[in-house]
Amino acid sequence: GSPASPGIGVGVVKIIMSPKEIGKIKPGDILVAPQTNPDYVPAMKKAAAIVTEKGGRTSHAAIVSRELGIPAVVGAEGATKILKEGMVISVNGLTGDVFKGKSIQTGEQKLKTEVKKLQTATNIYTNLAQPDQAAKVAKMHVDGIGLLRAEFVIAEIGVHPKQFIKEGKQDVFINRLSRELMKFVGPFSPRPVTYRATDFKTNEYRNLKGGKEFEPHEENPMLGFRGAYRYIANPEVFEMELAAIKKIWEKGYRNLNLMIPFVRVPWELIKIKQMVEKSGLLSYPEFKLWIMVEVPSCALNLEEFIKVGIDGVSIGTNDLTMMLLGVDRDSEEVASVYDERTPVVLNVLEYIVKTCRKYNITCSICGQAPSDYPEIAERLVRAGITSLSVTPDVIDRTRQIVFDVERKLFKEKSKK
């Protein structure tokens, strides 16, 4: 398969064909599945390693495994048939190899090297989703959270937000979400935490309790009822998220900000900003409203979105690359075409950064690209990006890359 999260895991194979079977996973098992989604996270946390048949390095399994520090191999075609329940295997997440038996020594992955605390002008943020990881990651040399994904917290709650509304239990949802967010906000304070509002797709929402009643069936959820448009269609759900955020501001914390995902057209942002204003959050001078730039219509028409009034943008290279190249990022069949280094992708990334500089707003990036490809990080830093947000496992490596680029730029300017 394809390497997705570095490290070595040895354990007993447990084949999980649907989220209903995750109870089979015991600590130290190898989770083998066709693919994963947020419902698999409780089992993923227990696994010694993860192997999926589908997906690339930006798939759910890859992203979550890197955050949890669990070795993972994705796109291993036929894994659920070739590997047998109860078989002992070794998984190398660095090379993408899977071996029968205890073929790899696991001790080597525990070696640690001392990391210098380099200082960079460009902020290095991290992408997080798991509340139980926040306190540990907050102790690292990191400037804040550039992407706090809501979906995993909602999946842990396990009930569709509309089910809470149906039962008149909005306060239960709001209080639970607020408590979970505090697990990030507290340890990172006063460093910024950028909360991306829920970006569940319909097929993922349907798996929550009550979901089948509220979610339509879509043939292509990736391009369907998701992101900004969902908040406009279901304002009562978005209002609960806003209420959970406001509870934290009312406690005196000033480091939790909001980011709106998958914004397609400016009128969506106008309506959403009206809802945020109604919540009272915009009355706090320190509160920041960001948008994700991951749809080509948003990237190429960015000035119109900025004029609506936002404080920052974060480039979602995973979806943006997929749509610019017309490639399903979860398909191993066309994985070789999916490449952020393609000139058209690089040109659009640079355009976004320079447009943000023109209007003097913050610009970040939270996709996988800059941590995988140092040349992309260099190009973005040269263009003037203000921060890079990466998975915890590559925070130090990314800061080293940025430090080297900034030093090179300084030397170039000194010669002029």
N, C-alpha and C positions, 0 to 999 in steps of 0.2 A: 504493500500500500504506500501511501504518501505520508512522510513524517509530519506530524501536526503539533506535538508538544514534546520537548526533549525529556530524556530520562529513561530509566529502565525499570520495567515491572515484571515480576514473575508471580504466577498464581494459577488458580484453577479457573477454567473457562465456565462462564455462566452466559448462556445465550438468551437474550431478552428481545422478544419480537414485538412487544408493545409495552407501554407504561404500566399496564396492569400487572406485569410480571416482575417489577423492580424489587419486590420483596424477597426474591430469590438471592439477591446480592448480599453477601456477607463481607465484612472487612477483609481486604487482601485478595478478593476475587478479581478476575479479569472480565470486565463487562464487554460482551460482544453483541452488537446490534446492527440492524440495517442502517439506522441513523439515530440521532438523539434530538430531543427538543427539551424545553424547560421542565417538562414533567419527569425527565430522567435524572435531574440534578441530585435528589437525595441519594440515589444509587451511585451516581458518579463520584460523590464525595467519599464513598466507602471503597471504591475500586483501587486496585494496585496499578491498573492500566486500562485503557479503553481502545477497542478496535471497532471501527464501523465500516460497512460495505460502501456507503455513499459519502459524498462530501469532499470538500477541498480544505485548504488551510484557513479559509474564512467561514467554514461551516460552524454550526452550533457546537458540535463535539470538540472541534479544534479550539475555539475561543474559550469555552468553559474549562477545558483541560489545562490550557496554559494558565488561566487564572488560578486554578486549584493546585497547579504544580504537579499534575498527574500525567505520566507518559501516555501518548496517544498516537495511533496510526489510523488514518482515514482513507476512504477510497479503496479498501481492501476487498475487491470483488469476490463474492462467493464465500466470505468469511463465516457466515452463519451455517453454511453447509460443510465446508472443509474442516472447520474446527468443531470438535465434539464436546458436548456437555461433560464436565468433569475432567477433561484433559488438562494437563499442566503445560503451560506455554510461557515463553519469554517474549516480551515486547520491547523493542528498541524505538522509542519515539523520536530519536535523532536521525535514524537512517530509514525508518519505515519498515524495518524487518520484523517478522514474527517467526519464532522458532519453536519447535516442539521440545518440551522438557525444560529443565533449568540450564539453558545454554549460555546464559550471560551472568557474569558476576555483577551483583547489584551494589557492592560496596563503593565502587568508583564514583557513583553519582553523588555521594555524600561529601566528597572533597569540596572545600570552600576556599575561595581566594579572597584575600583582603581587598576591599574596594576603596579607592581614594574618594573622598567627598569633593568631587569637582564642582566648581561653580560655573554656571552658564547664564548668559543673558536670556536665552530662550528657555522658557519654563518647561520642565518635564513633568507631565501629569500621568496618572494611571487610569486604566479602565477597570472598573470593579462592578460586581453584581451580587457577590455573596456576603451577607452581613457578618458571618463568622470569620471572614478573611480581613475585615477592615482594620481592626486594631493592630494586627501583625504587619500589614502593608504600610500603615501610617508611621511605623517606626523606621521605614526605609528612607533613603535620601530622595524624596519625591516632593514636588511642589503643590500637590493637591490631586483631586479626582477630576479628570477631564470628561469622563463618561461614566455615570452611575446608571446602569440599566435597571429599569423598573420591573421588567418581565419576570426575573427570577424571584424577586420578593413577592410578586403577585402569585406566582406559581406555588410558593411556599404557603401562602395563605390558602390556596387551593380551591377557592370559591369564586365564581364569576362575579364581578362587581355589581352587575345588574340583579343578581340573586339577593345581594344585601339590600338593594333598593326595593326589590319586590317584597322583602320581609320587613321593610322599615327599619333596617339595622345599619343605616349609613354610618352612624357614629362608631360602630364596631370596626368597620373597614377603615375609616379615617384614623382611629386611634391605633390600630394595628400597623397600618402603613407608616404613620408618624413614628411609632416606636422603632420600627425596622430602619427607617431613615436616620434616626438618631445614632444608630450603631456605626454609621459612616461619619455623620456630621461631628459628633463628639470627639472621637480620636483624631480627626484631621483638623479641627478648629485650631487657629483661625484660617488655615489654608482652605482655598475654595473647593466646594463640592458641587459639580454640575450634574443635576438630576435630569436624565432624559425621560420625559413622560412615556407612558406605556406605548410600545410599538408591537404589541401582539398582532399576529395575523389571524384571520378567522379560524384556520385549522388548529392553531395553538389555543385560542380562546375556547374552542369547542371542547377541549379536554378538561377544562375546569368544571367543577360541580355546577350544574345548571347551564353550562355552556351551550348544549345542543338546543335549548329552548330559545336562546338569544342570538345565536350566530348563524348566518346563511352559509350554504355550501358554495365554495368558489373553486373553479377549475385552476385558477392561477392566483393564489393568495398573496404571493410576493408583490404583485402589482395591483392588488385589490383594495379591500376595505381596511385600511390601516393608516397609521400616522395622523397627520393633522386633520384630514377630512373626517376621521372617526370622531374626533373631539367635537366637531361642529354638528355631526349627525347625532351624537350621544353626549350632549353637554353635561348631563347629570353625572356621568361617570368622571369626566374631566374635572368637574367641580369638586368631587371628593378628593382627587389628587391635589388640587390647589389648596383645599382645606387642610390636608395633612402637612403640606409644606408650610402653610401659614402658622400652624400650631408650633412649629419649630422656631419660626421668627418671633412668635409671641413669647417664647422662652428666653429670648435675648440673643440667640445665635444669629450671626450675620454672614455666614459663609455658605449657605445653601441657595443655589441658583437653579433656574429652570431652562431646559433645552427642548425645543419642539422638533420631533423627527418627521421625516418624509413629507416636507412641505412642497407642494407641487406648483401652486399659483399664488400670487400676492394676496388675493381676496381671502384665501384661507387664513393667512397670517393676520390680516386686519381683524377678522372675526375672533380669532383666538386671543389676540392682544386685548380686545374688548372684554373677553371673559376673565383674563388675568387681572385687568384693571378693576373689574367688578369685585374680584376676590379681595382686593385691598393690598395685594403684594407690591404693586407698583408705587404705593405710597411710601415704601421704604427706600430712601435714596441709594442704599448700597445694593439693592436687589438687581440682579442681572437677568435679562431675557435673551436667550440664544436660540438659534435655529441650527438644525443639521442641514448641511448642503450635500445631498446624496442623489438628487434627481437632476438630470441634465437641464430641465426647464428652469430650475432654481439656480443652478451653477452659472448658466449662460445669461440669465436675466437678473443676476444678483443685485445690481444697483436698485432695481425696483423694490426688492425685499428690504434692503437696507433703509430705503426712504420711508418705509412703513414705521421704522423705529425699533431697532434691535441693538443690543450691546456687544454681540459677538456671534461668530459662526464656528462650527466645527465640521470639518470635511469628513464625510463618511465614505472612505475610499472603497469599502467593500461593495456597497450597492452602486455607487457612482461608476466604478469600473465596469461592473456587470452591465449597466444600462448603456454606457457609452460604447461598449464593444458588442452588445447584444449577446452576452454569454451568461448562461445560468451558472452562478458561482458555486452551486452545490453539485454540479454535474462533473463527474470524473471523466466523462466522455470528451468534453471540450476544455478540460483543465489547462491544456497547453496554450490555449488562446487567451485565457484569463491572465493578464499580466499588466500590472500598474505602470510598468516601464514603457508601455506602448506610447509613442509620441503624442497621440491625441489626448491620452489621459494626463500625461505630464503637462501639456500645454494648458489644459483646463484647470489643473491644480494650481499652476502658476498664476493663471488669470484670476482665480478666486482670491489668492493671497494678495495680489497686487491691488485688486478692487477693494479689499478690506483696508489695506494701507491707505488708499486714496481717501477713504471716508473715516479713517482713524478709529476703526473698531477692531476688537480682538479677533484673531484668527487662529484656530487650532486645527488639529487633525487627529481623528481617533480610530482610523482604520489600521490594518495590519502593515500596510506598505512601508512606512518609514523605518520600522524596526527590522523588517526583512531585507530591505535594500538601502544601504547607506547612501547610495547616489541620489535616491529620492529625498532623503533627509537633507542632504547637502543642498540640493536644488531649492527646497522649500525654505531653508534657513537663509540662503542667498536672496530669495525673493522677499524675505521679511516676515515670515510666519512668527507668531508670538509664543506658540507652545506646541509641543507634540505630546499626545496622550497614548500610552502603550500598555500592554499587559504587564503585570508585576514582574514576570520572569525576565523581561528585557529592559527594565528601568535603567539599571546601571550601564548596560551596553549602549543604550540609546543616548544617555548623557555623555558617555565617552565619545560617541560619534559626533554629537553636536558640539562638544568641547573642541574637538579637533577641527571641525569646520569653522567655528568662530575664530579659533587661533589662526587658521589659514587666511580668513577674511581680514583679520587685523593686520597680518603681515603684508597682505596685498595692498591694503590702504596705506600702510606706513611707507611703502616704496614709491607711492605716487607723489 
